[in-house]
Amino acid sequence: MRPCPQSGRRVVFRWAGFGLMLVMGVRCLTPVPAGAQPRSDRVFDQILDQYVRDGLVYYAALRAERRAIDRHVESLAERPAGFDAWPEARRLAYWLNGYNALVLRTVIDHYPIRGMSAEFPENSVMQIPGVFSGREHRIAGRRLTLQAIEDELVAAFADPRAHLALGRGAVGSPRLRSEAFTGDRLEAQLQAVVADFATTPHQVTLDRAGDEVVVSAVFGWRAKEFAALAGADGTGRSPIERALVALISPALFPSEREFLARNTFRLRYRDFDWRLNDLTGGAPN
């Protein structure tokens, strides 16, 4: 597995902690038998490897060399043979990859984005009319919006970590990985997604001076799903606060876990940064 892109802070994997998370509600996905990576996964993996760095995308280059992504998205239109019999991990990987591929194709269809709405940044994916809830895409023999893929299909797997694996075409989104998800490695990949989320400052910030934990708006958007992870620790805490601590603690430094264990912090959601996650011309500030 490629190393998870890091943010300047050390990522510490503590497998005992992840085991605790599973007890609290995250189901460990059973990997599919090892074997050749499906062709569609290989193609998308190559696209991500070539055009994605630290969650940012070379959209201008992807648009100029769009044949591969166009053909890949077209291949998603038909339902794969034997899809219903696929192992759960492989089906979830399919929907995660499909969502991320559709976002990339939607962006380059409108790139460079120069919207007029004052509600969002000029280059925001939200300047594309109906981008998440209005535009339907052909995938797996159905016509679905991006929102429907997340709400009806990804959510059906009851693994909140999957919502952190969706690239929403925005700086504020959890980072798009430079590799495709695969059924045989999905559990390890989702653990890496969580570790990256926990240690990326614009996703989770532990403000010890202000006694505050600031977390991505995505966590609030899917609060009902994440609250299912809540453990018993954290007297007087809401389920979503306990869930956050359970989710991020395994990836933190000991001093950071001690700060959370004091149980005095306030939880605040960060305003979502809807600027396009575009690496063309340099990373956004």
CORZIHU-V118805 format. One line per field, one symbol per residue. psi: psi as a letter, one per 20 degrees, with the letter a starting at -180 (. if undefined). burial: + if it has 16 or more other C-alpha atoms within 10 Angstrom, else -. A space follows every 10 residues. Layout:
# CORZIHU-V118805
psi: ???
burial: ???
This chain:
# CORZIHU-V118805
psi: pqqpprjiqp popohhghhg hhhiippppp qqqqappqgh ggghghgghh ippkiqpmhg ghghligghg hgghiigqpq pjghiqqghh gghghggggh ghgghgghhj qppmripihr qhjqhiiopk ghihpqqopk jroqrhhhgg hhgghiiknh hhhiipojkq hiqqppqkqq qqhijgghgh hhggggghjo hjgpponhgj lqppqqhhhh hkhgghhiip ahqmpjqrhh ghggghghgh irqghhhhgh hhkiqqpqpp ppojqpmpip jqqq.
burial: ---++----- +-----++-- +--+++-++- ++-------+ +++++-++-- ++++++++++ -++--+--+- -++--++--- ------++++ ++++++++++ ++++++++-- --+-+----- ++++++++-- ++---+++++ ---+++++++ ---++---++ ++++++++++ ++++++++++ +++++++-++ ++++++++++ ++++++---- -+++++++++ -++-++++++ +--+----++ ++++++++++ ++----+-++ --+-+---++ -++++++++- -----
